[in-house]
């Protein structure tokens, strides 16, 4: 029994020398970025959301700049209802990017991208497919 106790103690002491700690302020300690240092991925990135909602009569509601996806959808639904529609529900969300909705005589198109608002606007108009298409909503949800 004492042999096993001594062997276990020796194994624990040997294994513990593999893991070592550095003294705070030493060269080795400062090469690892810890949250306490205030560097690295210690802060959450700032995110802004946008949403598009559609009602029973195909009326659209829109909101850009919310702090959460749920808030963006809720505010887009409120916008849809404020425009006179019923049974509005969220149909699209986006974050930290730009979006545009183009409306034409035959259809509506939605486009989003992290690029500039002008490129998203051009893409929405191109996808709409008619020279009579117009931008209904556009905006950027940026931090």
N, CA, C and O atoms as a GROMACS GRO file, in nm:
protein
  572
    1UNK      N    1   0.082  -0.119   0.000
    1UNK     CA    2   0.000   0.000   0.000
    1UNK      C    3   0.086   0.125   0.000
    1UNK      O    4   0.057   0.222  -0.070
    2UNK      N    5   0.193   0.123   0.079
    2UNK     CA    6   0.280   0.240   0.084
    2UNK      C    7   0.352   0.259  -0.048
    2UNK      O    8   0.384   0.372  -0.087
    3UNK      N    9   0.378   0.147  -0.118
    3UNK     CA   10   0.443   0.160  -0.249
    3UNK      C   11   0.353   0.238  -0.345
    3UNK      O   12   0.400   0.327  -0.416
    4UNK      N   13   0.224   0.205  -0.347
    4UNK     CA   14   0.130   0.275  -0.435
    4UNK      C   15   0.114   0.421  -0.394
    4UNK      O   16   0.101   0.508  -0.480
    5UNK      N   17   0.114   0.448  -0.265
    5UNK     CA   18   0.103   0.585  -0.215
    5UNK      C   19   0.225   0.667  -0.257
    5UNK      O   20   0.212   0.781  -0.301
    6UNK      N   21   0.343   0.607  -0.243
    6UNK     CA   22   0.466   0.676  -0.283
    6UNK      C   23   0.470   0.696  -0.436
    6UNK      O   24   0.512   0.801  -0.484
    7UNK      N   25   0.427   0.596  -0.509
    7UNK     CA   26   0.426   0.606  -0.656
    7UNK      C   27   0.327   0.714  -0.701
    7UNK      O   28   0.357   0.790  -0.793
    8UNK      N   29   0.211   0.721  -0.637
    8UNK     CA   30   0.113   0.823  -0.672
    8UNK      C   31   0.164   0.962  -0.638
    8UNK      O   32   0.147   1.056  -0.716
    9UNK      N   33   0.229   0.976  -0.522
    9UNK     CA   34   0.286   1.106  -0.482
    9UNK      C   35   0.394   1.148  -0.580
    9UNK      O   36   0.398   1.263  -0.622
   10UNK      N   37   0.480   1.055  -0.617
   10UNK     CA   38   0.587   1.085  -0.714
   10UNK      C   39   0.528   1.124  -0.849
   10UNK      O   40   0.578   1.217  -0.914
   11UNK      N   41   0.423   1.055  -0.892
   11UNK     CA   42   0.359   1.087  -1.020
   11UNK      C   43   0.297   1.226  -1.016
   11UNK      O   44   0.309   1.302  -1.112
   12UNK      N   45   0.231   1.259  -0.907
   12UNK     CA   46   0.168   1.392  -0.894
   12UNK      C   47   0.274   1.501  -0.895
   12UNK      O   48   0.257   1.602  -0.962
   13UNK      N   49   0.382   1.481  -0.822
   13UNK     CA   50   0.488   1.582  -0.818
   13UNK      C   51   0.556   1.596  -0.954
   13UNK      O   52   0.590   1.708  -0.994
   14UNK      N   53   0.574   1.487  -1.024
   14UNK     CA   54   0.638   1.492  -1.156
   14UNK      C   55   0.548   1.561  -1.258
   14UNK      O   56   0.594   1.645  -1.335
   15UNK      N   57   0.422   1.526  -1.257
   15UNK     CA   58   0.328   1.586  -1.353
   15UNK      C   59   0.309   1.734  -1.326
   15UNK      O   60   0.295   1.813  -1.419
   16UNK      N   61   0.308   1.773  -1.199
   16UNK     CA   62   0.285   1.914  -1.167
   16UNK      C   63   0.400   2.004  -1.211
   16UNK      O   64   0.381   2.124  -1.225
   17UNK      N   65   0.518   1.949  -1.233
   17UNK     CA   66   0.629   2.033  -1.280
   17UNK      C   67   0.613   2.069  -1.427
   17UNK      O   68   0.675   2.164  -1.474
   18UNK      N   69   0.530   1.995  -1.500
   18UNK     CA   70   0.507   2.026  -1.641
   18UNK      C   71   0.428   2.155  -1.653
   18UNK      O   72   0.458   2.239  -1.738
   19UNK      N   73   0.327   2.170  -1.570
   19UNK     CA   74   0.247   2.293  -1.570
   19UNK      C   75   0.313   2.392  -1.475
   19UNK      O   76   0.339   2.360  -1.359
   20UNK      N   77   0.340   2.510  -1.524
   20UNK     CA   78   0.404   2.609  -1.439
   20UNK      C   79   0.336   2.743  -1.457
   20UNK      O   80   0.281   2.772  -1.563
   21UNK      N   81   0.341   2.823  -1.354
   21UNK     CA   82   0.281   2.956  -1.357
   21UNK      C   83   0.392   3.060  -1.369
   21UNK      O   84   0.505   3.036  -1.328
   22UNK      N   85   0.356   3.174  -1.424
   22UNK     CA   86   0.453   3.282  -1.434
   22UNK      C   87   0.420   3.390  -1.333
   22UNK      O   88   0.304   3.414  -1.300
   23UNK      N   89   0.522   3.452  -1.286
   23UNK     CA   90   0.506   3.562  -1.193
   23UNK      C   91   0.447   3.681  -1.267
   23UNK      O   92   0.496   3.716  -1.375
   24UNK      N   93   0.342   3.746  -1.213
   24UNK     CA   94   0.289   3.866  -1.280
   24UNK      C   95   0.398   3.971  -1.299
   24UNK      O   96   0.477   3.998  -1.209
   25UNK      N   97   0.400   4.028  -1.417
   25UNK     CA   98   0.501   4.128  -1.449
   25UNK      C   99   0.623   4.071  -1.520
   25UNK      O  100   0.708   4.146  -1.568
   26UNK      N  101   0.633   3.938  -1.526
   26UNK     CA  102   0.748   3.878  -1.594
   26UNK      C  103   0.726   3.877  -1.745
   26UNK      O  104   0.614   3.899  -1.792
   27UNK      N  105   0.831   3.850  -1.818
   27UNK     CA  106   0.824   3.845  -1.965
   27UNK      C  107   0.724   3.739  -2.012
   27UNK      O  108   0.644   3.765  -2.101
   28UNK      N  109   0.729   3.622  -1.953
   28UNK     CA  110   0.641   3.513  -1.995
   28UNK      C  111   0.494   3.544  -1.965
   28UNK      O  112   0.406   3.512  -2.045
   29UNK      N  113   0.468   3.605  -1.851
   29UNK     CA  114   0.331   3.636  -1.812
   29UNK      C  115   0.268   3.736  -1.908
   29UNK      O  116   0.151   3.724  -1.942
   30UNK      N  117   0.345   3.833  -1.953
   30UNK     CA  118   0.292   3.939  -2.038
   30UNK      C  119   0.277   3.900  -2.184
   30UNK      O  120   0.226   3.980  -2.263
   31UNK      N  121   0.321   3.783  -2.223
   31UNK     CA  122   0.305   3.741  -2.363
   31UNK      C  123   0.169   3.679  -2.389
   31UNK      O  124   0.132   3.657  -2.505
   32UNK      N  125   0.094   3.650  -2.285
   32UNK     CA  126  -0.040   3.593  -2.299
   32UNK      C  127  -0.140   3.703  -2.268
   32UNK      O  128  -0.137   3.762  -2.160
   33UNK      N  129  -0.229   3.732  -2.364
   33UNK     CA  130  -0.328   3.837  -2.343
   33UNK      C  131  -0.446   3.780  -2.266
   33UNK      O  132  -0.514   3.688  -2.312
   34UNK      N  133  -0.469   3.834  -2.152
   34UNK     CA  134  -0.580   3.791  -2.067
   34UNK      C  135  -0.686   3.900  -2.064
   34UNK      O  136  -0.654   4.017  -2.086
   35UNK      N  137  -0.810   3.864  -2.036
   35UNK     CA  138  -0.914   3.967  -2.029
   35UNK      C  139  -0.882   4.078  -1.929
   35UNK      O  140  -0.923   4.193  -1.949
   36UNK      N  141  -0.810   4.046  -1.824
   36UNK     CA  142  -0.776   4.148  -1.725
   36UNK      C  143  -0.684   4.255  -1.782
   36UNK      O  144  -0.678   4.367  -1.730
   37UNK      N  145  -0.612   4.222  -1.888
   37UNK     CA  146  -0.523   4.320  -1.950
   37UNK      C  147  -0.598   4.422  -2.034
   37UNK      O  148  -0.545   4.528  -2.065
   38UNK      N  149  -0.722   4.392  -2.070
   38UNK     CA  150  -0.801   4.485  -2.150
   38UNK      C  151  -0.765   4.485  -2.297
   38UNK      O  152  -0.793   4.581  -2.367
   39UNK      N  153  -0.702   4.378  -2.344
   39UNK     CA  154  -0.668   4.368  -2.486
   39UNK      C  155  -0.725   4.237  -2.540
   39UNK      O  156  -0.769   4.151  -2.464
   40UNK      N  157  -0.723   4.223  -2.669
   40UNK     CA  158  -0.775   4.101  -2.729
   40UNK      C  159  -0.926   4.106  -2.740
   40UNK      O  160  -0.985   4.214  -2.741
   41UNK      N  161  -0.987   3.992  -2.748
   41UNK     CA  162  -1.132   3.981  -2.766
   41UNK      C  163  -1.204   3.985  -2.631
   41UNK      O  164  -1.270   3.889  -2.592
   42UNK      N  165  -1.191   4.095  -2.563
   42UNK     CA  166  -1.256   4.105  -2.432
   42UNK      C  167  -1.390   4.176  -2.439
   42UNK      O  168  -1.473   4.158  -2.351
   43UNK      N  169  -1.412   4.254  -2.541
   43UNK     CA  170  -1.538   4.327  -2.554
   43UNK      C  171  -1.620   4.270  -2.668
   43UNK      O  172  -1.565   4.230  -2.771
   44UNK      N  173  -1.749   4.266  -2.650
   44UNK     CA  174  -1.837   4.219  -2.757
   44UNK      C  175  -1.842   4.323  -2.869
   44UNK      O  176  -1.843   4.443  -2.842
   45UNK      N  177  -1.845   4.278  -2.992
   45UNK     CA  178  -1.856   4.375  -3.101
   45UNK      C  179  -1.993   4.442  -3.100
   45UNK      O  180  -2.094   4.382  -3.063
   46UNK      N  181  -1.994   4.566  -3.140
   46UNK     CA  182  -2.119   4.642  -3.144
   46UNK      C  183  -2.197   4.598  -3.268
   46UNK      O  184  -2.143   4.598  -3.378
   47UNK      N  185  -2.322   4.562  -3.250
   47UNK     CA  186  -2.405   4.511  -3.360
   47UNK      C  187  -2.531   4.596  -3.369
   47UNK      O  188  -2.592   4.630  -3.268
   48UNK      N  189  -2.569   4.629  -3.491
   48UNK     CA  190  -2.695   4.699  -3.517
   48UNK      C  191  -2.776   4.615  -3.615
   48UNK      O  192  -2.723   4.558  -3.709
   49UNK      N  193  -2.906   4.609  -3.590
   49UNK     CA  194  -2.996   4.524  -3.667
   49UNK      C  195  -3.098   4.607  -3.744
   49UNK      O  196  -3.133   4.719  -3.706
   50UNK      N  197  -3.143   4.550  -3.853
   50UNK     CA  198  -3.253   4.605  -3.930
   50UNK      C  199  -3.349   4.492  -3.964
   50UNK      O  200  -3.312   4.375  -3.962
   51UNK      N  201  -3.474   4.528  -3.994
   51UNK     CA  202  -3.573   4.424  -4.025
   51UNK      C  203  -3.677   4.476  -4.122
   51UNK      O  204  -3.700   4.597  -4.134
   52UNK      N  205  -3.738   4.383  -4.191
   52UNK     CA  206  -3.845   4.410  -4.286
   52UNK      C  207  -3.963   4.323  -4.244
   52UNK      O  208  -3.947   4.204  -4.218
   53UNK      N  209  -4.082   4.383  -4.238
   53UNK     CA  210  -4.204   4.309  -4.204
   53UNK      C  211  -4.305   4.325  -4.316
   53UNK      O  212  -4.304   4.425  -4.388
   54UNK      N  213  -4.393   4.225  -4.330
   54UNK     CA  214  -4.495   4.230  -4.435
   54UNK      C  215  -4.630   4.194  -4.374
   54UNK      O  216  -4.641   4.102  -4.293
   55UNK      N  217  -4.732   4.269  -4.416
   55UNK     CA  218  -4.867   4.245  -4.366
   55UNK      C  219  -4.948   4.158  -4.461
   55UNK      O  220  -4.900   4.118  -4.567
   56UNK      N  221  -5.071   4.130  -4.421
   56UNK     CA  222  -5.160   4.045  -4.499
   56UNK      C  223  -5.187   4.103  -4.638
   56UNK      O  224  -5.204   4.028  -4.735
   57UNK      N  225  -5.192   4.236  -4.648
   57UNK     CA  226  -5.216   4.300  -4.778
   57UNK      C  227  -5.086   4.336  -4.851
   57UNK      O  228  -5.087   4.415  -4.945
   58UNK      N  229  -4.975   4.276  -4.807
   58UNK     CA  230  -4.841   4.294  -4.866
   58UNK      C  231  -4.781   4.432  -4.841
   58UNK      O  232  -4.685   4.471  -4.907
   59UNK      N  233  -4.838   4.507  -4.746
   59UNK     CA  234  -4.778   4.633  -4.704
   59UNK      C  235  -4.649   4.600  -4.629
   59UNK      O  236  -4.643   4.504  -4.552
   60UNK      N  237  -4.546   4.679  -4.653
   60UNK     CA  238  -4.418   4.655  -4.589
   60UNK      C  239  -4.394   4.752  -4.474
   60UNK      O  240  -4.435   4.868  -4.479
   61UNK      N  241  -4.327   4.702  -4.372
   61UNK     CA  242  -4.278   4.784  -4.262
   61UNK      C  243  -4.128   4.766  -4.253
   61UNK      O  244  -4.075   4.662  -4.293
   62UNK      N  245  -4.059   4.866  -4.201
   62UNK     CA  246  -3.913   4.869  -4.208
   62UNK      C  247  -3.857   4.934  -4.083
   62UNK      O  248  -3.914   5.031  -4.033
   63UNK      N  249  -3.746   4.881  -4.033
   63UNK     CA  250  -3.676   4.948  -3.924
   63UNK      C  251  -3.527   4.918  -3.935
   63UNK      O  252  -3.488   4.806  -3.968
   64UNK      N  253  -3.445   5.019  -3.908
   64UNK     CA  254  -3.299   5.006  -3.914
   64UNK      C  255  -3.240   5.069  -3.788
   64UNK      O  256  -3.282   5.178  -3.747
   65UNK      N  257  -3.143   5.002  -3.728
   65UNK     CA  258  -3.068   5.060  -3.617
   65UNK      C  259  -3.100   5.006  -3.480
   65UNK      O  260  -3.064   5.068  -3.380
   66UNK      N  261  -3.166   4.892  -3.470
   66UNK     CA  262  -3.198   4.834  -3.340
   66UNK      C  263  -3.075   4.765  -3.280
   66UNK      O  264  -2.982   4.728  -3.352
   67UNK      N  265  -3.077   4.748  -3.149
   67UNK     CA  266  -2.964   4.683  -3.082
   67UNK      C  267  -2.974   4.531  -3.083
   67UNK      O  268  -2.874   4.462  -3.067
   68UNK      N  269  -3.095   4.478  -3.103
   68UNK     CA  270  -3.112   4.333  -3.109
   68UNK      C  271  -3.201   4.298  -3.229
   68UNK      O  272  -3.274   4.382  -3.281
   69UNK      N  273  -3.192   4.173  -3.270
   69UNK     CA  274  -3.275   4.126  -3.382
   69UNK      C  275  -3.423   4.132  -3.345
   69UNK      O  276  -3.506   4.172  -3.427
   70UNK      N  277  -3.456   4.092  -3.223
   70UNK     CA  278  -3.596   4.092  -3.179
   70UNK      C  279  -3.653   4.234  -3.178
   70UNK      O  280  -3.768   4.255  -3.217
   71UNK      N  281  -3.573   4.330  -3.133
   71UNK     CA  282  -3.619   4.469  -3.132
   71UNK      C  283  -3.644   4.520  -3.274
   71UNK      O  284  -3.742   4.589  -3.299
   72UNK      N  285  -3.554   4.485  -3.366
   72UNK     CA  286  -3.570   4.528  -3.505
   72UNK      C  287  -3.699   4.472  -3.566
   72UNK      O  288  -3.773   4.544  -3.632
   73UNK      N  289  -3.724   4.344  -3.543
   73UNK     CA  290  -3.846   4.281  -3.596
   73UNK      C  291  -3.970   4.345  -3.534
   73UNK      O  292  -4.066   4.375  -3.604
   74UNK      N  293  -3.968   4.366  -3.404
   74UNK     CA  294  -4.082   4.427  -3.335
   74UNK      C  295  -4.112   4.566  -3.391
   74UNK      O  296  -4.228   4.598  -3.416
   75UNK      N  297  -4.008   4.647  -3.412
   75UNK     CA  298  -4.029   4.782  -3.462
   75UNK      C  299  -4.070   4.783  -3.610
   75UNK      O  300  -4.145   4.871  -3.652
   76UNK      N  301  -4.021   4.686  -3.688
   76UNK     CA  302  -4.064   4.676  -3.827
   76UNK      C  303  -4.212   4.636  -3.834
   76UNK      O  304  -4.285   4.686  -3.919
   77UNK      N  305  -4.254   4.548  -3.746
   77UNK     CA  306  -4.396   4.509  -3.740
   77UNK      C  307  -4.481   4.629  -3.700
   77UNK      O  308  -4.589   4.650  -3.756
   78UNK      N  309  -4.434   4.707  -3.603
   78UNK     CA  310  -4.507   4.828  -3.563
   78UNK      C  311  -4.519   4.926  -3.680
   78UNK      O  312  -4.623   4.989  -3.697
   79UNK      N  313  -4.413   4.939  -3.760
   79UNK     CA  314  -4.417   5.027  -3.877
   79UNK      C  315  -4.517   4.975  -3.979
   79UNK      O  316  -4.590   5.053  -4.040
   80UNK      N  317  -4.521   4.844  -3.998
   80UNK     CA  318  -4.615   4.782  -4.091
   80UNK      C  319  -4.759   4.810  -4.048
   80UNK      O  320  -4.844   4.845  -4.130
   81UNK      N  321  -4.787   4.796  -3.919
   81UNK     CA  322  -4.921   4.822  -3.866
   81UNK      C  323  -4.954   4.971  -3.878
   81UNK      O  324  -5.068   5.006  -3.912
   82UNK      N  325  -4.856   5.058  -3.852
   82UNK     CA  326  -4.878   5.202  -3.863
   82UNK      C  327  -4.911   5.243  -4.006
   82UNK      O  328  -4.974   5.346  -4.028
   83UNK      N  329  -4.869   5.164  -4.104
   83UNK     CA  330  -4.900   5.192  -4.244
   83UNK      C  331  -5.037   5.137  -4.284
   83UNK      O  332  -5.076   5.146  -4.400
   84UNK      N  333  -5.110   5.080  -4.188
   84UNK     CA  334  -5.247   5.038  -4.213
   84UNK      C  335  -5.267   4.891  -4.240
   84UNK      O  336  -5.378   4.851  -4.275
   85UNK      N  337  -5.166   4.810  -4.224
   85UNK     CA  338  -5.180   4.668  -4.253
   85UNK      C  339  -5.217   4.590  -4.128
   85UNK      O  340  -5.210   4.641  -4.016
   86UNK      N  341  -5.256   4.465  -4.148
   86UNK     CA  342  -5.288   4.375  -4.037
   86UNK      C  343  -5.207   4.247  -4.053
   86UNK      O  344  -5.152   4.220  -4.159
   87UNK      N  345  -5.200   4.169  -3.946
   87UNK     CA  346  -5.127   4.042  -3.946
   87UNK      C  347  -4.984   4.057  -3.997
   87UNK      O  348  -4.937   3.974  -4.075
   88UNK      N  349  -4.917   4.162  -3.955
   88UNK     CA  350  -4.779   4.184  -3.998
   88UNK      C  351  -4.685   4.087  -3.929
   88UNK      O  352  -4.703   4.054  -3.811
   89UNK      N  353  -4.586   4.041  -4.002
   89UNK     CA  354  -4.484   3.954  -3.943
   89UNK      C  355  -4.350   3.982  -4.008
   89UNK      O  356  -4.342   4.024  -4.123
   90UNK      N  357  -4.244   3.960  -3.931
   90UNK     CA  358  -4.109   3.982  -3.980
   90UNK      C  359  -4.074   3.884  -4.090
   90UNK      O  360  -4.098   3.764  -4.076
   91UNK      N  361  -4.018   3.934  -4.199
   91UNK     CA  362  -3.983   3.845  -4.311
   91UNK      C  363  -3.833   3.844  -4.339
   91UNK      O  364  -3.783   3.752  -4.404
   92UNK      N  365  -3.760   3.944  -4.292
   92UNK     CA  366  -3.617   3.950  -4.320
   92UNK      C  367  -3.548   4.034  -4.214
   92UNK      O  368  -3.602   4.134  -4.168
   93UNK      N  369  -3.428   3.991  -4.174
   93UNK     CA  370  -3.345   4.071  -4.083
   93UNK      C  371  -3.204   4.080  -4.139
   93UNK      O  372  -3.162   3.997  -4.220
   94UNK      N  373  -3.132   4.181  -4.095
   94UNK     CA  374  -2.992   4.197  -4.134
   94UNK      C  375  -2.920   4.272  -4.024
   94UNK      O  376  -2.982   4.343  -3.944
   95UNK      N  377  -2.788   4.257  -4.019
   95UNK     CA  378  -2.712   4.328  -3.917
   95UNK      C  379  -2.579   4.378  -3.974
   95UNK      O  380  -2.518   4.314  -4.060
   96UNK      N  381  -2.536   4.493  -3.924
   96UNK     CA  382  -2.410   4.555  -3.964
   96UNK      C  383  -2.394   4.559  -4.115
   96UNK      O  384  -2.285   4.534  -4.167
   97UNK      N  385  -2.499   4.590  -4.185
   97UNK     CA  386  -2.494   4.598  -4.331
   97UNK      C  387  -2.603   4.694  -4.380
   97UNK      O  388  -2.681   4.748  -4.301
   98UNK      N  389  -2.605   4.712  -4.510
   98UNK     CA  390  -2.705   4.799  -4.572
   98UNK      C  391  -2.808   4.713  -4.644
   98UNK      O  392  -2.780   4.600  -4.684
   99UNK      N  393  -2.927   4.768  -4.660
   99UNK     CA  394  -3.033   4.696  -4.730
   99UNK      C  395  -3.121   4.795  -4.804
   99UNK      O  396  -3.129   4.912  -4.767
  100UNK      N  397  -3.187   4.746  -4.908
  100UNK     CA  398  -3.278   4.829  -4.986
  100UNK      C  399  -3.391   4.741  -5.040
  100UNK      O  400  -3.372   4.623  -5.069
  101UNK      N  401  -3.508   4.801  -5.052
  101UNK     CA  402  -3.624   4.734  -5.111
  101UNK      C  403  -3.666   4.816  -5.231
  101UNK      O  404  -3.695   4.935  -5.219
  102UNK      N  405  -3.670   4.752  -5.348
  102UNK     CA  406  -3.715   4.818  -5.470
  102UNK      C  407  -3.852   4.763  -5.508
  102UNK      O  408  -3.878   4.643  -5.496
  103UNK      N  409  -3.938   4.852  -5.554
  103UNK     CA  410  -4.075   4.814  -5.592
  103UNK      C  411  -4.098   4.853  -5.737
  103UNK      O  412  -4.068   4.966  -5.778
  104UNK      N  413  -4.152   4.759  -5.814
  104UNK     CA  414  -4.184   4.785  -5.953
  104UNK      C  415  -4.328   4.749  -5.981
  104UNK      O  416  -4.401   4.709  -5.891
  105UNK      N  417  -4.370   4.763  -6.106
  105UNK     CA  418  -4.509   4.732  -6.140
  105UNK      C  419  -4.543   4.584  -6.122
  105UNK      O  420  -4.658   4.550  -6.095
  106UNK      N  421  -4.445   4.497  -6.137
  106UNK     CA  422  -4.473   4.354  -6.130
  106UNK      C  423  -4.425   4.288  -6.001
  106UNK      O  424  -4.481   4.188  -5.958
  107UNK      N  425  -4.322   4.343  -5.937
  107UNK     CA  426  -4.267   4.274  -5.821
  107UNK      C  427  -4.193   4.368  -5.726
  107UNK      O  428  -4.179   4.488  -5.751
  108UNK      N  429  -4.146   4.310  -5.618
  108UNK     CA  430  -4.063   4.380  -5.521
  108UNK      C  431  -3.936   4.298  -5.503
  108UNK      O  432  -3.940   4.175  -5.506
  109UNK      N  433  -3.826   4.366  -5.484
  109UNK     CA  434  -3.701   4.294  -5.458
  109UNK      C  435  -3.636   4.352  -5.334
  109UNK      O  436  -3.653   4.469  -5.300
  110UNK      N  437  -3.562   4.266  -5.269
  110UNK     CA  438  -3.492   4.302  -5.147
  110UNK      C  439  -3.345   4.269  -5.166
  110UNK      O  440  -3.312   4.161  -5.215
  111UNK      N  441  -3.258   4.359  -5.129
  111UNK     CA  442  -3.115   4.336  -5.144
  111UNK      C  443  -3.044   4.383  -5.019
  111UNK      O  444  -3.077   4.487  -4.963
  112UNK      N  445  -2.945   4.305  -4.975
  112UNK     CA  446  -2.864   4.347  -4.860
  112UNK      C  447  -2.720   4.308  -4.884
  112UNK      O  448  -2.690   4.210  -4.952
  113UNK      N  449  -2.629   4.387  -4.827
  113UNK     CA  450  -2.486   4.361  -4.840
  113UNK      C  451  -2.411   4.449  -4.742
  113UNK      O  452  -2.460   4.555  -4.702
  114UNK      N  453  -2.292   4.406  -4.702
  114UNK     CA  454  -2.214   4.489  -4.611
  114UNK      C  455  -2.151   4.609  -4.680
  114UNK      O  456  -2.085   4.691  -4.616
  115UNK      N  457  -2.170   4.619  -4.809
  115UNK     CA  458  -2.110   4.728  -4.887
  115UNK      C  459  -2.184   4.859  -4.863
  115UNK      O  460  -2.261   4.873  -4.768
  116UNK      N  461  -2.160   4.953  -4.949
  116UNK     CA  462  -2.221   5.086  -4.934
  116UNK      C  463  -2.369   5.083  -4.973
  116UNK      O  464  -2.417   4.991  -5.039
  117UNK      N  465  -2.438   5.186  -4.930
  117UNK     CA  466  -2.580   5.198  -4.960
  117UNK      C  467  -2.604   5.213  -5.109
  117UNK      O  468  -2.702   5.159  -5.161
  118UNK      N  469  -2.517   5.284  -5.178
  118UNK     CA  470  -2.537   5.302  -5.323
  118UNK      C  471  -2.527   5.170  -5.398
  118UNK      O  472  -2.603   5.148  -5.493
  119UNK      N  473  -2.435   5.082  -5.359
  119UNK     CA  474  -2.424   4.953  -5.429
  119UNK      C  475  -2.544   4.864  -5.399
  119UNK      O  476  -2.589   4.790  -5.487
  120UNK      N  477  -2.596   4.870  -5.278
  120UNK     CA  478  -2.715   4.791  -5.245
  120UNK      C  479  -2.836   4.844  -5.320
  120UNK      O  480  -2.919   4.767  -5.368
  121UNK      N  481  -2.847   4.975  -5.331
  121UNK     CA  482  -2.956   5.038  -5.405
  121UNK      C  483  -2.951   4.994  -5.552
  121UNK      O  484  -3.054   4.958  -5.610
  122UNK      N  485  -2.833   4.999  -5.613
  122UNK     CA  486  -2.818   4.957  -5.753
  122UNK      C  487  -2.857   4.811  -5.772
  122UNK      O  488  -2.923   4.776  -5.869
  123UNK      N  489  -2.815   4.726  -5.678
  123UNK     CA  490  -2.846   4.584  -5.688
  123UNK      C  491  -2.997   4.560  -5.677
  123UNK      O  492  -3.052   4.479  -5.752
  124UNK      N  493  -3.063   4.629  -5.585
  124UNK     CA  494  -3.208   4.612  -5.569
  124UNK      C  495  -3.282   4.656  -5.695
  124UNK      O  496  -3.375   4.589  -5.739
  125UNK      N  497  -3.241   4.769  -5.753
  125UNK     CA  498  -3.306   4.817  -5.876
  125UNK      C  499  -3.280   4.723  -5.992
  125UNK      O  500  -3.370   4.698  -6.073
  126UNK      N  501  -3.159   4.670  -6.002
  126UNK     CA  502  -3.126   4.577  -6.110
  126UNK      C  503  -3.209   4.448  -6.097
  126UNK      O  504  -3.262   4.398  -6.196
  127UNK      N  505  -3.219   4.396  -5.974
  127UNK     CA  506  -3.296   4.273  -5.952
  127UNK      C  507  -3.446   4.293  -5.970
  127UNK      O  508  -3.519   4.197  -5.996
  128UNK      N  509  -3.492   4.415  -5.955
  128UNK     CA  510  -3.635   4.444  -5.973
  128UNK      C  511  -3.676   4.421  -6.119
  128UNK      O  512  -3.786   4.374  -6.146
  129UNK      N  513  -3.587   4.454  -6.211
  129UNK     CA  514  -3.608   4.416  -6.350
  129UNK      C  515  -3.691   4.508  -6.437
  129UNK      O  516  -3.725   4.470  -6.549
  130UNK      N  517  -3.724   4.626  -6.390
  130UNK     CA  518  -3.803   4.717  -6.472
  130UNK      C  519  -3.747   4.858  -6.458
  130UNK      O  520  -3.701   4.896  -6.350
  131UNK      N  521  -3.749   4.936  -6.566
  131UNK     CA  522  -3.703   5.075  -6.554
  131UNK      C  523  -3.795   5.160  -6.467
  131UNK      O  524  -3.758   5.271  -6.428
  132UNK      N  525  -3.914   5.109  -6.439
  132UNK     CA  526  -4.009   5.182  -6.356
  132UNK      C  527  -3.991   5.154  -6.206
  132UNK      O  528  -4.064   5.210  -6.124
  133UNK      N  529  -3.897   5.068  -6.170
  133UNK     CA  530  -3.875   5.034  -6.029
  133UNK      C  531  -3.824   5.155  -5.952
  133UNK      O  532  -3.748   5.237  -6.003
  134UNK      N  533  -3.867   5.164  -5.829
  134UNK     CA  534  -3.826   5.272  -5.740
  134UNK      C  535  -3.787   5.212  -5.605
  134UNK      O  536  -3.839   5.108  -5.565
  135UNK      N  537  -3.697   5.279  -5.537
  135UNK     CA  538  -3.656   5.235  -5.403
  135UNK      C  539  -3.765   5.275  -5.303
  135UNK      O  540  -3.799   5.393  -5.292
  136UNK      N  541  -3.817   5.177  -5.232
  136UNK     CA  542  -3.920   5.202  -5.132
  136UNK      C  543  -3.856   5.228  -4.995
  136UNK      O  544  -3.893   5.323  -4.926
  137UNK      N  545  -3.760   5.144  -4.957
  137UNK     CA  546  -3.688   5.159  -4.831
  137UNK      C  547  -3.539   5.140  -4.859
  137UNK      O  548  -3.501   5.063  -4.947
  138UNK      N  549  -3.458   5.211  -4.784
  138UNK     CA  550  -3.314   5.189  -4.790
  138UNK      C  551  -3.254   5.238  -4.658
  138UNK      O  552  -3.305   5.331  -4.596
  139UNK      N  553  -3.147   5.174  -4.619
  139UNK     CA  554  -3.082   5.216  -4.496
  139UNK      C  555  -2.969   5.123  -4.458
  139UNK      O  556  -2.957   5.012  -4.510
  140UNK      N  557  -2.887   5.170  -4.365
  140UNK     CA  558  -2.774   5.091  -4.315
  140UNK      C  559  -2.786   5.074  -4.165
  140UNK      O  560  -2.808   5.170  -4.091
  141UNK      N  561  -2.772   4.952  -4.120
  141UNK     CA  562  -2.767   4.922  -3.977
  141UNK      C  563  -2.620   4.907  -3.942
  141UNK      O  564  -2.563   4.799  -3.954
  142UNK      N  565  -2.560   5.015  -3.900
  142UNK     CA  566  -2.416   5.017  -3.870
  142UNK      C  567  -2.393   5.050  -3.723
  142UNK      O  568  -2.468   5.129  -3.664
  143UNK      N  569  -2.290   4.991  -3.666
  143UNK     CA  570  -2.257   5.025  -3.526
  143UNK      C  571  -2.206   5.166  -3.514
  143UNK      O  572  -2.173   5.211  -3.403
   0.00000   0.00000   0.00000
